[in-house]
Amino acid sequence: ACNIGGVFMKIMLDKSAHQIQAGAEKYNIQFEQLRTPLTQYRRDPLGMIPYGLDNGAYSDFNEERWLRMVEAAQGDVLCKWIVMPDRVGDAEYTTSLFNEYREHFINCAFETDKLAYVIQNGVRDEMIPWDKINCIFVGGDDLFKDGQLARDICIKAKALGLQVHVGRVNGPQRFVSWFDFADSVDGSGLAKYTHSLERLVRVIRSLENTTQTKLF
């Protein structure tokens, strides 16, 4: 986590718990874990590293594998949120998927108090199931992710006491642009490439030495 002007934003890494702990010791930053059906990393056996459970739909959605991970996350205090299935750039279809799988969860007696809704291009306020989620996950293409609408939605989410997570944050510019709005971020490049993570660590160090004011 990085404390920038009183704002704590977590960096979630799609890595094993051992790798995340090693990174925390190396950089003196408390990372969290992003778990997906693609890599299937296990949660921290020591029960120390919180995680968000993604759906892997950005690459190739494996429903069976994802549902198995969702079932295992039931009642897990380390699990912060579960990202419901989505379609990149399609808010209408994403909303339909959310409703479909939430009904499935209810029928299977799964927990429904840790659901994350992915905002996508074309989203409207009335489409967002505000009273059925605990997290807004910022998806969409680059134009949407970097635009004002996504930020306006996240400002409302924070006012409602919801968490905000931003996906595909691989570089300093997007990281800095979101630290006033997001509780956590992730990026595949941060997990795969040491130089990308170290570049972001340098940005965090520079921000820690700068006085920032968060305006409401």
Number of C-alpha atoms within 10 A of each C-alpha: 18 20 14 21 16 13 17 15 22 21 24 27 26 26 23 18 24 12 14 22 20 13 17 15 12 9 13 13 17 16 25 27 28 26 25 23 22 17 12 15 15 13 24 18 9 7 11 12 18 19 24 26 24 24 25 21 19 13 9 10 17 14 14 10 15 22 15 11 20 21 15 10 20 14 10 13 10 17 20 18 25 25 23 27 26 26 20 18 18 16 22 17 15 22 22 14 17 21 16 13 14 18 14 12 16 11 9 10 11 16 15 17 14 19 21 29 28 26 31 25 20 13 21 13 12 7 14 18 15 16 9 15 21 23 26 27 27 25 24 25 15 12 10 19 22 15 11 11 16 22 19 12 20 24 17 13 19 16 10 12 10 19 21 23 26 26 18 19 20 20 16 16 11 16 22 14 12 19 21 21 21 24 20 24 25 23 20 17 17 23 18 13 11 12 11 17 22 13 14 19 17 13 16 20 13 11 16 15 10 11 9 13 11 11 5 5
